[in-house]
């Protein structure tokens, strides 16, 4: 039976050529920028034996993933995911897609593969740093994948995200009790952004509405996670979500004015998938 990938239009085939260029740029952008698990400060903290155990766990996970057969369509979406990871990291850093007073850091391979966190966003608020963990997903399927499932399972256990290998000013170690959200966009909605990115059109990307989509996704999830935790009387997690919403909602309000969502972005399939996951747990609530 012919699948959607095999029924590609000439426009889609042209876009895949663009993706090849974007993928090379993504590899250059990401380079070896992951947090170095063998940094001397981590060795002092965790000891070499534990780090070697974690490195082996990463290798085991990656071997399992590599051994699974993948269709051309799956490979296509994996490529887009890596491009979005690089594009988002760069634009959140230079064009402040998530707000002005932010610092975006890529996590270690262990925290990416094992803990399901690609990026950590540091917000400077009233002289104190707050952190938000981001799991980046660029699928166009009807659900946002295993990363959202992990968030859901952690909420049910009254747990939050963590980053084992984290290093910042005056801090080295494990970040705990992090709100995790999935952000992403369908390949259809990423086409224009990727074209601009490959062409180094950073001024046009500065106020691109896709950044508003990412913030809408994050705030929608945090609102619903907060509601879920309130019903579970999980007051510790409620406080975490309240803190993050207090930071993100004013930023979202600014972005809605500066870069309002287009009708096409409002109907993004990844955002629809996120909402479906929330509905599945019967705690969806849209943001005001």
C-alpha atoms as an extended CHARMM CRD file, in Angstrom:
* protein
*
       288  EXT
         1         1  UNK       CA              0.0000000000        0.0000000000        0.0000000000  PROA      1               0.0000000000
         2         2  UNK       CA              1.3720000000        3.3720000000       -1.0030000000  PROA      2               0.0000000000
         3         3  UNK       CA              2.0360000000        5.6610000000        1.9710000000  PROA      3               0.0000000000
         4         4  UNK       CA              2.0600000000        9.4580000000        2.1840000000  PROA      4               0.0000000000
         5         5  UNK       CA              5.8380000000        9.5920000000        1.8170000000  PROA      5               0.0000000000
         6         6  UNK       CA              5.6860000000        7.7310000000       -1.4950000000  PROA      6               0.0000000000
         7         7  UNK       CA              3.0130000000       10.1630000000       -2.7690000000  PROA      7               0.0000000000
         8         8  UNK       CA              5.3110000000       13.1690000000       -2.4550000000  PROA      8               0.0000000000
         9         9  UNK       CA              4.5850000000       16.1830000000       -4.6210000000  PROA      9               0.0000000000
        10        10  UNK       CA              7.2990000000       17.9820000000       -6.6440000000  PROA      10              0.0000000000
        11        11  UNK       CA              7.1860000000       20.7130000000       -3.9950000000  PROA      11              0.0000000000
        12        12  UNK       CA              7.8540000000       18.1590000000       -1.2590000000  PROA      12              0.0000000000
        13        13  UNK       CA             10.7590000000       16.6890000000       -3.2090000000  PROA      13              0.0000000000
        14        14  UNK       CA             12.1800000000       20.2080000000       -3.6710000000  PROA      14              0.0000000000
        15        15  UNK       CA             11.8130000000       20.7930000000        0.0640000000  PROA      15              0.0000000000
        16        16  UNK       CA             13.7280000000       17.6010000000        0.8120000000  PROA      16              0.0000000000
        17        17  UNK       CA             16.6420000000       18.9880000000       -1.2080000000  PROA      17              0.0000000000
        18        18  UNK       CA             16.5110000000       22.0680000000        1.0010000000  PROA      18              0.0000000000
        19        19  UNK       CA             16.4550000000       19.7840000000        4.0410000000  PROA      19              0.0000000000
        20        20  UNK       CA             19.7590000000       18.2440000000        2.9860000000  PROA      20              0.0000000000
        21        21  UNK       CA             21.3550000000       21.7030000000        3.1160000000  PROA      21              0.0000000000
        22        22  UNK       CA             19.6370000000       22.5070000000        6.3960000000  PROA      22              0.0000000000
        23        23  UNK       CA             20.7560000000       19.2080000000        7.9100000000  PROA      23              0.0000000000
        24        24  UNK       CA             24.3810000000       20.0050000000        7.1370000000  PROA      24              0.0000000000
        25        25  UNK       CA             23.9550000000       23.4090000000        8.7430000000  PROA      25              0.0000000000
        26        26  UNK       CA             22.3220000000       21.7530000000       11.7600000000  PROA      26              0.0000000000
        27        27  UNK       CA             25.3180000000       19.4750000000       12.2230000000  PROA      27              0.0000000000
        28        28  UNK       CA             27.6470000000       22.4730000000       12.0390000000  PROA      28              0.0000000000
        29        29  UNK       CA             25.4670000000       24.4700000000       14.4410000000  PROA      29              0.0000000000
        30        30  UNK       CA             25.1740000000       21.7180000000       17.0050000000  PROA      30              0.0000000000
        31        31  UNK       CA             28.7250000000       20.4760000000       16.4960000000  PROA      31              0.0000000000
        32        32  UNK       CA             30.0800000000       19.1300000000       19.7670000000  PROA      32              0.0000000000
        33        33  UNK       CA             28.0020000000       21.5910000000       21.7610000000  PROA      33              0.0000000000
        34        34  UNK       CA             26.4300000000       19.0400000000       24.0890000000  PROA      34              0.0000000000
        35        35  UNK       CA             27.3720000000       19.4280000000       27.7390000000  PROA      35              0.0000000000
        36        36  UNK       CA             30.5840000000       17.4480000000       28.2380000000  PROA      36              0.0000000000
        37        37  UNK       CA             29.8730000000       14.6560000000       30.7120000000  PROA      37              0.0000000000
        38        38  UNK       CA             33.6070000000       14.1950000000       31.2630000000  PROA      38              0.0000000000
        39        39  UNK       CA             34.1780000000       17.7910000000       32.2830000000  PROA      39              0.0000000000
        40        40  UNK       CA             36.6100000000       17.7280000000       35.2700000000  PROA      40              0.0000000000
        41        41  UNK       CA             33.9830000000       19.3120000000       37.5110000000  PROA      41              0.0000000000
        42        42  UNK       CA             31.5460000000       16.4830000000       36.7610000000  PROA      42              0.0000000000
        43        43  UNK       CA             34.3150000000       13.9450000000       37.3660000000  PROA      43              0.0000000000
        44        44  UNK       CA             34.9500000000       15.5200000000       40.7680000000  PROA      44              0.0000000000
        45        45  UNK       CA             31.2630000000       15.3880000000       41.5710000000  PROA      45              0.0000000000
        46        46  UNK       CA             30.1440000000       12.0150000000       40.1900000000  PROA      46              0.0000000000
        47        47  UNK       CA             33.4720000000       10.1730000000       39.9000000000  PROA      47              0.0000000000
        48        48  UNK       CA             34.7150000000        8.5740000000       36.7140000000  PROA      48              0.0000000000
        49        49  UNK       CA             33.1600000000        5.1640000000       37.3630000000  PROA      49              0.0000000000
        50        50  UNK       CA             29.6270000000        6.5840000000       37.5070000000  PROA      50              0.0000000000
        51        51  UNK       CA             30.2110000000        8.6840000000       34.4060000000  PROA      51              0.0000000000
        52        52  UNK       CA             31.4090000000        5.6090000000       32.5230000000  PROA      52              0.0000000000
        53        53  UNK       CA             28.2220000000        3.7840000000       33.5710000000  PROA      53              0.0000000000
        54        54  UNK       CA             26.1400000000        6.6770000000       32.2390000000  PROA      54              0.0000000000
        55        55  UNK       CA             28.1140000000        6.7890000000       28.9820000000  PROA      55              0.0000000000
        56        56  UNK       CA             27.4980000000        3.0780000000       28.5330000000  PROA      56              0.0000000000
        57        57  UNK       CA             23.7860000000        3.6070000000       29.1380000000  PROA      57              0.0000000000
        58        58  UNK       CA             23.7550000000        6.2310000000       26.3900000000  PROA      58              0.0000000000
        59        59  UNK       CA             25.5520000000        3.8230000000       24.0660000000  PROA      59              0.0000000000
        60        60  UNK       CA             23.0580000000        1.0530000000       24.8690000000  PROA      60              0.0000000000
        61        61  UNK       CA             20.0900000000        3.3410000000       24.1860000000  PROA      61              0.0000000000
        62        62  UNK       CA             21.5820000000        4.5130000000       20.9060000000  PROA      62              0.0000000000
        63        63  UNK       CA             22.3530000000        0.9740000000       19.7800000000  PROA      63              0.0000000000
        64        64  UNK       CA             18.7780000000       -0.0800000000       20.4910000000  PROA      64              0.0000000000
        65        65  UNK       CA             17.4920000000        2.8810000000       18.5020000000  PROA      65              0.0000000000
        66        66  UNK       CA             19.8870000000        2.2300000000       15.6030000000  PROA      66              0.0000000000
        67        67  UNK       CA             18.8710000000       -1.4410000000       15.4500000000  PROA      67              0.0000000000
        68        68  UNK       CA             15.2000000000       -0.6460000000       14.9000000000  PROA      68              0.0000000000
        69        69  UNK       CA             14.1090000000       -0.6280000000       11.2550000000  PROA      69              0.0000000000
        70        70  UNK       CA             12.9660000000        2.8080000000       10.0860000000  PROA      70              0.0000000000
        71        71  UNK       CA             10.8920000000        3.7590000000        7.0900000000  PROA      71              0.0000000000
        72        72  UNK       CA             11.9360000000        6.5820000000        4.7480000000  PROA      72              0.0000000000
        73        73  UNK       CA              9.1730000000        8.6690000000        6.3200000000  PROA      73              0.0000000000
        74        74  UNK       CA             10.5840000000        8.1250000000        9.8140000000  PROA      74              0.0000000000
        75        75  UNK       CA             14.0840000000        9.0660000000        8.6400000000  PROA      75              0.0000000000
        76        76  UNK       CA             12.5930000000       12.1900000000        7.0250000000  PROA      76              0.0000000000
        77        77  UNK       CA             11.0060000000       13.2730000000       10.3140000000  PROA      77              0.0000000000
        78        78  UNK       CA             14.1660000000       12.4920000000       12.2860000000  PROA      78              0.0000000000
        79        79  UNK       CA             16.1020000000       14.8000000000        9.9760000000  PROA      79              0.0000000000
        80        80  UNK       CA             13.5530000000       17.5670000000       10.4860000000  PROA      80              0.0000000000
        81        81  UNK       CA             13.7680000000       17.0300000000       14.2420000000  PROA      81              0.0000000000
        82        82  UNK       CA             17.5270000000       17.5570000000       14.2270000000  PROA      82              0.0000000000
        83        83  UNK       CA             17.1500000000       20.6640000000       12.0670000000  PROA      83              0.0000000000
        84        84  UNK       CA             14.5500000000       22.1070000000       14.4370000000  PROA      84              0.0000000000
        85        85  UNK       CA             16.7920000000       21.3600000000       17.4080000000  PROA      85              0.0000000000
        86        86  UNK       CA             19.6120000000       23.3930000000       15.8470000000  PROA      86              0.0000000000
        87        87  UNK       CA             17.3710000000       26.1430000000       14.4880000000  PROA      87              0.0000000000
        88        88  UNK       CA             15.5550000000       26.5840000000       17.7890000000  PROA      88              0.0000000000
        89        89  UNK       CA             18.7540000000       26.6170000000       19.8240000000  PROA      89              0.0000000000
        90        90  UNK       CA             20.2960000000       29.2880000000       17.5930000000  PROA      90              0.0000000000
        91        91  UNK       CA             17.2210000000       31.5210000000       17.3540000000  PROA      91              0.0000000000
        92        92  UNK       CA             16.3670000000       31.2570000000       21.0370000000  PROA      92              0.0000000000
        93        93  UNK       CA             19.9310000000       32.3670000000       21.7220000000  PROA      93              0.0000000000
        94        94  UNK       CA             20.3930000000       35.2010000000       19.2160000000  PROA      94              0.0000000000
        95        95  UNK       CA             16.8040000000       36.3450000000       18.5970000000  PROA      95              0.0000000000
        96        96  UNK       CA             15.3990000000       35.6060000000       22.0680000000  PROA      96              0.0000000000
        97        97  UNK       CA             12.4590000000       33.5410000000       20.8510000000  PROA      97              0.0000000000
        98        98  UNK       CA             11.5950000000       32.6800000000       24.4630000000  PROA      98              0.0000000000
        99        99  UNK       CA             12.1490000000       36.1330000000       25.9070000000  PROA      99              0.0000000000
       100       100  UNK       CA             14.9150000000       38.6590000000       26.3920000000  PROA      100             0.0000000000
       101       101  UNK       CA             16.3710000000       37.5960000000       29.7470000000  PROA      101             0.0000000000
       102       102  UNK       CA             17.0130000000       34.0040000000       28.7890000000  PROA      102             0.0000000000
       103       103  UNK       CA             19.9310000000       31.6930000000       28.2700000000  PROA      103             0.0000000000
       104       104  UNK       CA             19.4610000000       28.4690000000       26.3140000000  PROA      104             0.0000000000
       105       105  UNK       CA             21.8010000000       25.5180000000       26.8660000000  PROA      105             0.0000000000
       106       106  UNK       CA             21.9690000000       22.1290000000       25.2140000000  PROA      106             0.0000000000
       107       107  UNK       CA             22.0400000000       19.1660000000       27.5430000000  PROA      107             0.0000000000
       108       108  UNK       CA             24.3990000000       16.1970000000       27.6860000000  PROA      108             0.0000000000
       109       109  UNK       CA             23.7320000000       13.1150000000       25.5910000000  PROA      109             0.0000000000
       110       110  UNK       CA             22.7280000000       11.3340000000       28.8010000000  PROA      110             0.0000000000
       111       111  UNK       CA             20.0790000000       13.9190000000       29.6290000000  PROA      111             0.0000000000
       112       112  UNK       CA             18.8620000000       13.9940000000       26.0310000000  PROA      112             0.0000000000
       113       113  UNK       CA             18.6570000000       10.2280000000       25.5360000000  PROA      113             0.0000000000
       114       114  UNK       CA             17.8530000000        9.0160000000       29.0660000000  PROA      114             0.0000000000
       115       115  UNK       CA             16.0200000000       11.9520000000       30.6560000000  PROA      115             0.0000000000
       116       116  UNK       CA             14.3700000000       13.2020000000       27.4620000000  PROA      116             0.0000000000
       117       117  UNK       CA             15.5390000000       16.8300000000       27.6910000000  PROA      117             0.0000000000
       118       118  UNK       CA             17.1940000000       18.5350000000       24.7010000000  PROA      118             0.0000000000
       119       119  UNK       CA             17.4340000000       22.0720000000       26.0070000000  PROA      119             0.0000000000
       120       120  UNK       CA             17.2900000000       23.9020000000       29.3090000000  PROA      120             0.0000000000
       121       121  UNK       CA             16.1540000000       27.5140000000       29.4080000000  PROA      121             0.0000000000
       122       122  UNK       CA             17.4320000000       29.7460000000       32.1780000000  PROA      122             0.0000000000
       123       123  UNK       CA             15.3030000000       32.7570000000       33.0570000000  PROA      123             0.0000000000
       124       124  UNK       CA             16.7880000000       35.5520000000       35.1220000000  PROA      124             0.0000000000
       125       125  UNK       CA             13.9420000000       36.7740000000       37.2950000000  PROA      125             0.0000000000
       126       126  UNK       CA             14.3680000000       39.2530000000       40.1630000000  PROA      126             0.0000000000
       127       127  UNK       CA             18.0420000000       38.3680000000       40.4810000000  PROA      127             0.0000000000
       128       128  UNK       CA             17.2930000000       34.6520000000       40.7580000000  PROA      128             0.0000000000
       129       129  UNK       CA             17.6270000000       32.0020000000       38.0540000000  PROA      129             0.0000000000
       130       130  UNK       CA             14.6630000000       29.7930000000       37.1250000000  PROA      130             0.0000000000
       131       131  UNK       CA             14.9570000000       26.8250000000       34.7800000000  PROA      131             0.0000000000
       132       132  UNK       CA             12.5810000000       25.2510000000       32.2940000000  PROA      132             0.0000000000
       133       133  UNK       CA             13.3490000000       21.9720000000       30.5540000000  PROA      133             0.0000000000
       134       134  UNK       CA             12.3520000000       21.6370000000       26.9130000000  PROA      134             0.0000000000
       135       135  UNK       CA             11.8450000000       18.4520000000       24.9620000000  PROA      135             0.0000000000
       136       136  UNK       CA             11.8970000000       19.3270000000       21.2610000000  PROA      136             0.0000000000
       137       137  UNK       CA              9.6880000000       17.2730000000       18.9620000000  PROA      137             0.0000000000
       138       138  UNK       CA              9.1670000000       17.9870000000       15.2670000000  PROA      138             0.0000000000
       139       139  UNK       CA              6.8170000000       15.2040000000       14.2540000000  PROA      139             0.0000000000
       140       140  UNK       CA              3.6520000000       15.7250000000       12.2230000000  PROA      140             0.0000000000
       141       141  UNK       CA              2.0090000000       12.5830000000       13.5850000000  PROA      141             0.0000000000
       142       142  UNK       CA             -1.1680000000       12.6900000000       15.6690000000  PROA      142             0.0000000000
       143       143  UNK       CA              0.7910000000       12.5370000000       18.9220000000  PROA      143             0.0000000000
       144       144  UNK       CA              4.0870000000       14.1250000000       19.9840000000  PROA      144             0.0000000000
       145       145  UNK       CA              5.8860000000       10.8860000000       20.7490000000  PROA      145             0.0000000000
       146       146  UNK       CA              7.5190000000        9.1820000000       23.6940000000  PROA      146             0.0000000000
       147       147  UNK       CA              8.8280000000       12.3930000000       25.2150000000  PROA      147             0.0000000000
       148       148  UNK       CA              5.3250000000       13.5580000000       26.0770000000  PROA      148             0.0000000000
       149       149  UNK       CA              4.4910000000       10.1090000000       27.3920000000  PROA      149             0.0000000000
       150       150  UNK       CA              7.4190000000       10.3700000000       29.7840000000  PROA      150             0.0000000000
       151       151  UNK       CA              6.1590000000       13.7320000000       31.0630000000  PROA      151             0.0000000000
       152       152  UNK       CA              2.7150000000       12.2280000000       31.6140000000  PROA      152             0.0000000000
       153       153  UNK       CA              4.1270000000        9.2670000000       33.5170000000  PROA      153             0.0000000000
       154       154  UNK       CA              6.2350000000       11.5460000000       35.7160000000  PROA      154             0.0000000000
       155       155  UNK       CA              3.2240000000       13.7020000000       36.5670000000  PROA      155             0.0000000000
       156       156  UNK       CA              1.2780000000       10.6490000000       37.6450000000  PROA      156             0.0000000000
       157       157  UNK       CA              4.1630000000        9.7130000000       39.9350000000  PROA      157             0.0000000000
       158       158  UNK       CA              4.3820000000       13.3020000000       41.2430000000  PROA      158             0.0000000000
       159       159  UNK       CA              7.7890000000       13.6560000000       39.6630000000  PROA      159             0.0000000000
       160       160  UNK       CA              9.2450000000       16.3580000000       37.4420000000  PROA      160             0.0000000000
       161       161  UNK       CA             12.1280000000       16.5390000000       35.0000000000  PROA      161             0.0000000000
       162       162  UNK       CA             15.7680000000       16.5340000000       35.9300000000  PROA      162             0.0000000000
       163       163  UNK       CA             19.1100000000       17.1810000000       34.3000000000  PROA      163             0.0000000000
       164       164  UNK       CA             21.9940000000       15.2520000000       35.7910000000  PROA      164             0.0000000000
       165       165  UNK       CA             24.8510000000       16.9790000000       33.9750000000  PROA      165             0.0000000000
       166       166  UNK       CA             24.2690000000       20.6940000000       34.3690000000  PROA      166             0.0000000000
       167       167  UNK       CA             26.8040000000       23.4530000000       34.7180000000  PROA      167             0.0000000000
       168       168  UNK       CA             26.1160000000       27.1550000000       35.1600000000  PROA      168             0.0000000000
       169       169  UNK       CA             27.4960000000       30.1090000000       37.0100000000  PROA      169             0.0000000000
       170       170  UNK       CA             28.0630000000       29.0830000000       40.6320000000  PROA      170             0.0000000000
       171       171  UNK       CA             26.4320000000       25.6680000000       40.1000000000  PROA      171             0.0000000000
       172       172  UNK       CA             27.5500000000       22.2070000000       38.9500000000  PROA      172             0.0000000000
       173       173  UNK       CA             25.4120000000       19.1250000000       39.3960000000  PROA      173             0.0000000000
       174       174  UNK       CA             21.8360000000       17.8840000000       39.0170000000  PROA      174             0.0000000000
       175       175  UNK       CA             18.9250000000       20.2140000000       38.3600000000  PROA      175             0.0000000000
       176       176  UNK       CA             15.7490000000       18.7590000000       39.8400000000  PROA      176             0.0000000000
       177       177  UNK       CA             12.0510000000       19.5900000000       39.8120000000  PROA      177             0.0000000000
       178       178  UNK       CA             12.0430000000       21.0130000000       36.3070000000  PROA      178             0.0000000000
       179       179  UNK       CA              8.8350000000       21.5260000000       34.3710000000  PROA      179             0.0000000000
       180       180  UNK       CA              9.1540000000       19.7100000000       31.0500000000  PROA      180             0.0000000000
       181       181  UNK       CA              7.2330000000       20.7210000000       27.9620000000  PROA      181             0.0000000000
       182       182  UNK       CA              7.2080000000       19.5190000000       24.3750000000  PROA      182             0.0000000000
       183       183  UNK       CA              7.5050000000       22.1410000000       21.6540000000  PROA      183             0.0000000000
       184       184  UNK       CA              7.5450000000       21.6250000000       17.9270000000  PROA      184             0.0000000000
       185       185  UNK       CA              5.8630000000       22.1680000000       14.5890000000  PROA      185             0.0000000000
       186       186  UNK       CA              4.7870000000       20.1490000000       11.6270000000  PROA      186             0.0000000000
       187       187  UNK       CA              7.1120000000       19.9120000000        8.6220000000  PROA      187             0.0000000000
       188       188  UNK       CA              4.5490000000       21.9530000000        6.6600000000  PROA      188             0.0000000000
       189       189  UNK       CA              4.8410000000       24.8250000000        9.1120000000  PROA      189             0.0000000000
       190       190  UNK       CA              8.5990000000       24.5440000000        9.3420000000  PROA      190             0.0000000000
       191       191  UNK       CA              9.2370000000       24.9020000000        5.6110000000  PROA      191             0.0000000000
       192       192  UNK       CA              9.3340000000       28.7020000000        5.5380000000  PROA      192             0.0000000000
       193       193  UNK       CA             11.3670000000       28.9000000000        8.7450000000  PROA      193             0.0000000000
       194       194  UNK       CA             13.9320000000       26.4130000000        7.4760000000  PROA      194             0.0000000000
       195       195  UNK       CA             14.2800000000       28.3010000000        4.1790000000  PROA      195             0.0000000000
       196       196  UNK       CA             14.9300000000       31.5270000000        6.0620000000  PROA      196             0.0000000000
       197       197  UNK       CA             17.3820000000       29.7940000000        8.3910000000  PROA      197             0.0000000000
       198       198  UNK       CA             19.4000000000       28.2070000000        5.5820000000  PROA      198             0.0000000000
       199       199  UNK       CA             19.5930000000       31.6330000000        3.9180000000  PROA      199             0.0000000000
       200       200  UNK       CA             20.7660000000       33.2680000000        7.1940000000  PROA      200             0.0000000000
       201       201  UNK       CA             17.7280000000       35.5890000000        7.2010000000  PROA      201             0.0000000000
       202       202  UNK       CA             18.0010000000       36.2440000000       10.9200000000  PROA      202             0.0000000000
       203       203  UNK       CA             16.1630000000       39.5820000000       10.7740000000  PROA      203             0.0000000000
       204       204  UNK       CA             13.1250000000       37.8910000000        9.2290000000  PROA      204             0.0000000000
       205       205  UNK       CA             13.3390000000       35.1250000000       11.8160000000  PROA      205             0.0000000000
       206       206  UNK       CA             13.5170000000       37.6200000000       14.6760000000  PROA      206             0.0000000000
       207       207  UNK       CA              9.7510000000       38.1950000000       14.6950000000  PROA      207             0.0000000000
       208       208  UNK       CA              8.5880000000       35.0360000000       12.9870000000  PROA      208             0.0000000000
       209       209  UNK       CA              5.2850000000       33.8370000000       14.5110000000  PROA      209             0.0000000000
       210       210  UNK       CA              6.5480000000       30.3010000000       15.0040000000  PROA      210             0.0000000000
       211       211  UNK       CA              8.1830000000       31.5060000000       18.2300000000  PROA      211             0.0000000000
       212       212  UNK       CA              4.7050000000       32.4400000000       19.4650000000  PROA      212             0.0000000000
       213       213  UNK       CA              3.5320000000       28.9280000000       18.6070000000  PROA      213             0.0000000000
       214       214  UNK       CA              6.2730000000       27.4470000000       20.7930000000  PROA      214             0.0000000000
       215       215  UNK       CA              5.2960000000       29.6890000000       23.7030000000  PROA      215             0.0000000000
       216       216  UNK       CA              1.6010000000       28.8920000000       23.2240000000  PROA      216             0.0000000000
       217       217  UNK       CA              2.4840000000       25.1990000000       23.4190000000  PROA      217             0.0000000000
       218       218  UNK       CA              4.5780000000       25.6360000000       26.5560000000  PROA      218             0.0000000000
       219       219  UNK       CA              1.9930000000       27.7470000000       28.3980000000  PROA      219             0.0000000000
       220       220  UNK       CA             -0.8920000000       25.4540000000       27.4060000000  PROA      220             0.0000000000
       221       221  UNK       CA              0.9470000000       22.4680000000       28.8520000000  PROA      221             0.0000000000
       222       222  UNK       CA              1.9960000000       24.2590000000       32.0390000000  PROA      222             0.0000000000
       223       223  UNK       CA             -1.5690000000       25.4400000000       32.6610000000  PROA      223             0.0000000000
       224       224  UNK       CA             -2.8520000000       21.9090000000       32.3040000000  PROA      224             0.0000000000
       225       225  UNK       CA             -0.0530000000       20.3400000000       34.3390000000  PROA      225             0.0000000000
       226       226  UNK       CA             -0.8560000000       22.8310000000       37.0980000000  PROA      226             0.0000000000
       227       227  UNK       CA             -4.5500000000       21.9140000000       36.9860000000  PROA      227             0.0000000000
       228       228  UNK       CA             -3.7160000000       18.2230000000       37.1020000000  PROA      228             0.0000000000
       229       229  UNK       CA             -1.3800000000       18.6880000000       40.0730000000  PROA      229             0.0000000000
       230       230  UNK       CA             -3.9880000000       20.7790000000       41.9090000000  PROA      230             0.0000000000
       231       231  UNK       CA             -6.5290000000       17.9800000000       41.5780000000  PROA      231             0.0000000000
       232       232  UNK       CA             -3.9190000000       15.5050000000       42.8010000000  PROA      232             0.0000000000
       233       233  UNK       CA             -3.1230000000       17.8680000000       45.6950000000  PROA      233             0.0000000000
       234       234  UNK       CA              0.5150000000       17.8070000000       44.5830000000  PROA      234             0.0000000000
       235       235  UNK       CA              1.3580000000       21.2090000000       46.0210000000  PROA      235             0.0000000000
       236       236  UNK       CA              5.1040000000       20.9600000000       45.3690000000  PROA      236             0.0000000000
       237       237  UNK       CA              4.5890000000       20.6080000000       41.6250000000  PROA      237             0.0000000000
       238       238  UNK       CA              1.8340000000       23.2410000000       41.6130000000  PROA      238             0.0000000000
       239       239  UNK       CA              4.3620000000       25.7790000000       42.8990000000  PROA      239             0.0000000000
       240       240  UNK       CA              6.8190000000       24.8800000000       40.1300000000  PROA      240             0.0000000000
       241       241  UNK       CA              4.1950000000       25.3460000000       37.4130000000  PROA      241             0.0000000000
       242       242  UNK       CA              2.9560000000       28.5890000000       38.9670000000  PROA      242             0.0000000000
       243       243  UNK       CA              6.5030000000       29.9550000000       39.0010000000  PROA      243             0.0000000000
       244       244  UNK       CA              7.0960000000       29.0980000000       35.3440000000  PROA      244             0.0000000000
       245       245  UNK       CA              3.7210000000       30.4860000000       34.2640000000  PROA      245             0.0000000000
       246       246  UNK       CA              4.4320000000       33.7140000000       36.0880000000  PROA      246             0.0000000000
       247       247  UNK       CA              7.5300000000       34.0680000000       33.9090000000  PROA      247             0.0000000000
       248       248  UNK       CA              6.1850000000       32.7960000000       30.5850000000  PROA      248             0.0000000000
       249       249  UNK       CA              2.7030000000       34.3230000000       30.3760000000  PROA      249             0.0000000000
       250       250  UNK       CA              3.9050000000       37.9510000000       30.1370000000  PROA      250             0.0000000000
       251       251  UNK       CA              6.4300000000       36.8960000000       27.4810000000  PROA      251             0.0000000000
       252       252  UNK       CA              3.6600000000       35.1480000000       25.5370000000  PROA      252             0.0000000000
       253       253  UNK       CA              1.4740000000       38.2590000000       25.7500000000  PROA      253             0.0000000000
       254       254  UNK       CA              4.3060000000       40.3070000000       24.2320000000  PROA      254             0.0000000000
       255       255  UNK       CA              4.8910000000       37.7590000000       21.4650000000  PROA      255             0.0000000000
       256       256  UNK       CA              1.1800000000       37.6230000000       20.6020000000  PROA      256             0.0000000000
       257       257  UNK       CA              1.3600000000       41.3420000000       19.8080000000  PROA      257             0.0000000000
       258       258  UNK       CA              4.7550000000       41.3470000000       18.0800000000  PROA      258             0.0000000000
       259       259  UNK       CA              4.3620000000       38.0750000000       16.1540000000  PROA      259             0.0000000000
       260       260  UNK       CA              0.7180000000       36.9050000000       16.1280000000  PROA      260             0.0000000000
       261       261  UNK       CA             -0.0400000000       33.3690000000       15.0110000000  PROA      261             0.0000000000
       262       262  UNK       CA             -1.1640000000       32.8400000000       11.4400000000  PROA      262             0.0000000000
       263       263  UNK       CA             -4.2410000000       30.7050000000       10.8120000000  PROA      263             0.0000000000
       264       264  UNK       CA             -1.9670000000       27.9510000000        9.5080000000  PROA      264             0.0000000000
       265       265  UNK       CA              0.1090000000       27.9100000000       12.6910000000  PROA      265             0.0000000000
       266       266  UNK       CA             -3.0390000000       27.8770000000       14.8260000000  PROA      266             0.0000000000
       267       267  UNK       CA             -3.8990000000       24.5580000000       13.1770000000  PROA      267             0.0000000000
       268       268  UNK       CA             -0.4130000000       23.0450000000       13.5660000000  PROA      268             0.0000000000
       269       269  UNK       CA             -0.5940000000       19.2540000000       13.8210000000  PROA      269             0.0000000000
       270       270  UNK       CA              2.0490000000       18.9710000000       16.5500000000  PROA      270             0.0000000000
       271       271  UNK       CA              0.1330000000       21.4560000000       18.7250000000  PROA      271             0.0000000000
       272       272  UNK       CA             -3.0410000000       19.4840000000       17.9900000000  PROA      272             0.0000000000
       273       273  UNK       CA             -1.1770000000       16.3420000000       19.0610000000  PROA      273             0.0000000000
       274       274  UNK       CA             -0.1080000000       17.9580000000       22.3290000000  PROA      274             0.0000000000
       275       275  UNK       CA             -3.6970000000       18.9650000000       23.0430000000  PROA      275             0.0000000000
       276       276  UNK       CA             -4.8600000000       15.4440000000       22.2210000000  PROA      276             0.0000000000
       277       277  UNK       CA             -2.4230000000       14.0370000000       24.7570000000  PROA      277             0.0000000000
       278       278  UNK       CA             -3.8180000000       16.4390000000       27.3490000000  PROA      278             0.0000000000
       279       279  UNK       CA             -7.3940000000       15.5600000000       26.4500000000  PROA      279             0.0000000000
       280       280  UNK       CA             -6.4320000000       11.9060000000       26.7980000000  PROA      280             0.0000000000
       281       281  UNK       CA             -5.6710000000       12.5360000000       30.4520000000  PROA      281             0.0000000000
       282       282  UNK       CA             -8.8580000000       14.6100000000       30.7950000000  PROA      282             0.0000000000
       283       283  UNK       CA             -7.1160000000       17.6970000000       32.0310000000  PROA      283             0.0000000000
       284       284  UNK       CA             -6.9570000000       19.9220000000       28.9960000000  PROA      284             0.0000000000
       285       285  UNK       CA             -7.5770000000       23.6200000000       29.5290000000  PROA      285             0.0000000000
       286       286  UNK       CA             -6.7670000000       26.2160000000       26.9100000000  PROA      286             0.0000000000
       287       287  UNK       CA             -4.8490000000       29.3410000000       27.8010000000  PROA      287             0.0000000000
       288       288  UNK       CA             -6.6290000000       32.6490000000       28.1150000000  PROA      288             0.0000000000
